[in-house]
Amino acid sequence: MRILIRLLLAIIIGVAAIFSVSNRTLTIIDFYPLPFSTAAPLYTIVLGALAVGLLLGVGVSTLSRLRLKLKVRNNLKRAEAAEMVLKNKSREVPHSLTKST
């Protein structure tokens, strides 16, 4: 599995390197309402946007995973409490089964 992951990573790095070499032309970025503009190579814009999207996706999935872990932990506590209640109820002897004289 490690070899497959490393091979896939090498392919992705190779494609990014070829893309970077092929798209070195300067592109002007204008932040319209603001008075800022800058020139950057096209590959930095595209790869930067991909990196930002990747980081946002990882952040959102991490928050979702943490929320689900918290929900599982709370449900486990509730299940343990319910089991304790059932165990305590089963220890009690019902009054209808006791002999009264």
PAPAZA-29469 format. One record per residue (C-alpha): x, y, z. Coordinates in steps of 0.2 Angstrom, whole numbers, plus 5000, padded with zeros to 4 digits. Layout:
REM residues N
XYZ
...
***
This chain:
REM residues 101
500050005000
501450125004
502250094987
500550134978
500350294989
502150344985
501950314966
500350414966
501150554975
502650554962
501450564948
500550704956
502150794959
502750764941
501050834934
501250984945
503051014939
502550994920
501151114923
502251244932
503551234918
502151254904
501251404913
502651524918
501851674909
501451824921
499651854924
498952014932
497751984947
496652134950
495652134966
494252244959
493452344973
495152364982
496552464974
497752314973
498352224959
499852104957
500752004943
501151824946
501451674936
499951574931
500551414939
500651494956
498851564955
498151394950
499251284962
498851414976
497051404973
497151214973
498151214990
496851334998
495451224992
496351074999
496651155016
494851215017
494251035013
495350955026
494751085039
492951055036
493150865036
494150875052
492850975060
491450865054
492450705060
492750785078
490850825079
490450645075
491650585088
490850695101
489150635096
489750445097
490550485114
488950555121
487950415114
489050285122
488850375139
486950375137
487050185132
488050145148
486950245159
485450155152
486249985154
486650035173
484750075175
484249915167
485449815178
484849905194
483049875189
483349685186
484149675204
482549735212
481249605217
479549645211
478249655225
477049545216
478249395217
478549415235
477549305247
476549405259
475749325275
***
